Amino acid sequence: MSKPLAAPRYQVIKQYLLDRIESGEYAPHHQIPPEEQLAKQFDVSRMTANKAIRDLVQEGRLTRQAGLGTFVTDQKAESPLLEVTNIAEEVRQRQHVYSNQVLVCEAISADDETALRLSVRLGAEVFHTILLHEENGVPVQLEERYVNPRWVPNYLSTDFSKHTPNEVLVSSCPITDLEHIVEAVLPDRRAAEWLGIAPQEPCLQMTRRTWSGDHLISYARLLHPGSRYKLRSAVRRG
């Protein structure tokens, strides 16, 4: 029986670096060993070490800073804070694979909090969904959303494997106004299980309400594991 071919040496170095990045030994912004050191450690040419590093730079795992060295990139997913965006499109723009799981899809009677947040009467029928959004198979956002059926009557019949709640709302009712509240929270047991994190891991929670003209369309809670996600805001002053 023939022996399996050994991996190319640059792949060995590449995997060595990846293992340390994914274990957290090389945290975001950590400077990796220089090419000369890696070449000596693995008894290869500097060109071979450079090939391993160049591949990881192209894959977005490392970044070069002229005159300083090569550093681990921050791989947290990112969303703009001041806009309503489609998470599926965000993930695909990063050239990653988007997927989701539909955990809840139902019509319910509005309780006190939902009635207040959605500006409907207590006990009114509202649509309720919970989706787990994933990037490369890793959960990055747990979305719990309440929608006023009056403005989006076909919401529950959506195939959410093809269209996210955001896409459905935007296509039904152009968004004119929004309200965002962001806070650091600890997930409850159920949310932690869905996100695949420890209950003590801090999360970013965005509470969002969206309007179309005078109509309050939707109220949502978007929960992100703090270790996997960040929110960004940019303001240009005149």
N, C-alpha and C positions, 0 to 999 in steps of 0.2 A: 504494500500500500504506500502510495507516495505521500510525503509529508506536506502539510498545508504550507502555502507560501507565507513567509513572514511579511508583516506590514511594512510599507516603506518607512524609512527612519523619520522622515518629516511628519508622518502620521502618528508615530509614537510620541514625538515631542508635542504635537498638537493635542493628542489625547491626554498627555501629562498635564498640560496647561488647563484643558477643559475640566479635568477631574478636580483640580484645585479651585477653579472658578465655581463649579457647581456645588462643591462641598462647603463653600464659604471661606476657605483658607485664603483665597485671593478675592477679597471683597471688592465691590464697586470702587473705582478710583485707585485701587492698589497697583503699584508699579511692578510689573513682572521682571524676572531676570533679563539682562541684556542678551543679545544674540551670541556674543562671545562666550558668555558663561554657559548658555544652553548648549552651544556647540561643543565645548570642552566636557560638559557633564555627560553628554550622550555620544561623545567621540565621533562627531560628524563635522562636515564642513560648515562654515558660517552661512553659506548659501542654503544649505538644508534647513538650518535653524530659521533663516529668514523666510523660507517657503512656509513653514508652519505658522509663523507669526502673521505673515501676509494673508494667509487663508482666514485666520481668525479675525483679522481687521476687516476683510471683505464680508465676513458673516456678521459683523457688527458686535462681536464679543470683546474686541480690543480696539483701542484707538491710539494712534501715534501723535505725540506732541513734539514738534521740532525742537531739538536741543535739550529735551527733558527726558524722553524715553517713551515706553509703551505702557499703557494703563488699561485696566479692566473697565469696560463701559458699564453704565447703569442700565440694566436690562428691564427696569420697571416699565410697564405699559403706561401710556400717558394720554390724558384727555384735556382739552381746553376747558377752563372753568367757566368762561363767559359765553359759551355757545352751546346749542343743542346739537349734538353730533350722533351719527350712527356708529355704534361700537363695532359692528361688523366691518364697516368701511375703514375705521381706524386700524383694526387688526390687519386687514389686507394691505393697507398702505405701508405697513411695516414689513410686508412680504411674508407674513405669517398666516397660518391656517385658522380661520374662524369656525367655531361650532357652538351649539347651545343645547341645553336640555330644558324642556318645558316641564316644570315641576307642578304647577297649578294653573288651571285655566277654567274659570267658573264665573257664574253670576251669583252675587250675594246681596244681602240687605246691608245697607250702610250702618255701621255702628257710630257712636258719638264722634270719635276722632275722624273717621273717614267722611262723615257728613260735614264736619266742620272744614276739613282740608279741601274737600271737593265742592263745597258750597251747594250741597243737595240736602233735602229733608231727611231726617232720621228715618231709617227703614226703607229708603228708596233703593231700587235696584241699581247696582253698579257692577261693572265688569272688573274682575280681579285676576291678575296673572302673576306668576313668579317664574322667572327664567334665570338659568345659570349660564352666563356667557363665558366662553373658553377661548384661550389663545394657545395654539399648538397643544390642545388637549388639557391645558392647565386653567382652572377657574380663575378669572380675573374680576368678575363682577356678578353680584347677586342682585337682580332687579325685581323688586316687588312693586306692581303698578296697579292703580285704580283708575278706571276710565268712565266718564259719563256716557252711558249708552245713547243718550239723545243726540250727541254730536258724532259719535263713531259707532253706528249701530251694527256694523259687520265685524267688529273687533275680534270677538271670540271665534269667528269662523276662519281666521287667518291661519295659514300654514306657517308657523313661526320658524320652521327649518329653512324657509326661503325668504321670509321678510321679518325683520325685527319689529318690536312694538314702535320704536321711533319712526321707522319707515311708514308704518301704517298710519300713525298720527299725522305725520307731515303730509302724506298724500291725501288724507281725508280733510284735514283742517290746517291750512298754512299757519305756522306758529308766528305770532306777532309779539308776544310778551312771555317772559319767564321769570321765575323766582328760584334762587338757589340758596340753600343753607348747607354749609359743610362743617362737620364736626368729627372729632376723634371718638370712637366708641369701641367697646368690646362686643364681639358677636355673641348672640345667644347660642345655646347648644345646637339647635337645629341649623342655624346659619353656618356655624363652624363646621358641622358635618358636611353640609353641601359644598362649602368652599374648600374643604380638605385642609383645614388649619386648626391649630390648638385654640381652645376657648380663650386663652389669655393673650392671643396675638392681637395687637391693636389694628383697627380698621379705620378707613376713611369712609364716612357715610355722607352722601349728598342727598338732601331732600329737595325734590324739584317739583314745581307746579308750572304748567304751561297753559297759555291762553291763545285763542284765536279770536281776535277782535275782543268783544265783550264776553265771550264764552270761555269759562274755565273748563278745559278739556280733560286734564290728567293730573294726577298726583302720584309721585313715585318716590321710593327709597332705593338708592343705588349704593350697595355696600361693596367696598373694595378692600382686599387684604393689603395692609400697609406695606408689606414686604414685596408686593408685586405691582403696585400701582401708585401713580402720582397724578396730581391735578396741576395744570399750568394756567397762568393768567398773564396776559400782556395788555398793557394800556398805553396808547399813544396820546400824548398831550400836544395840543396845538401849538 
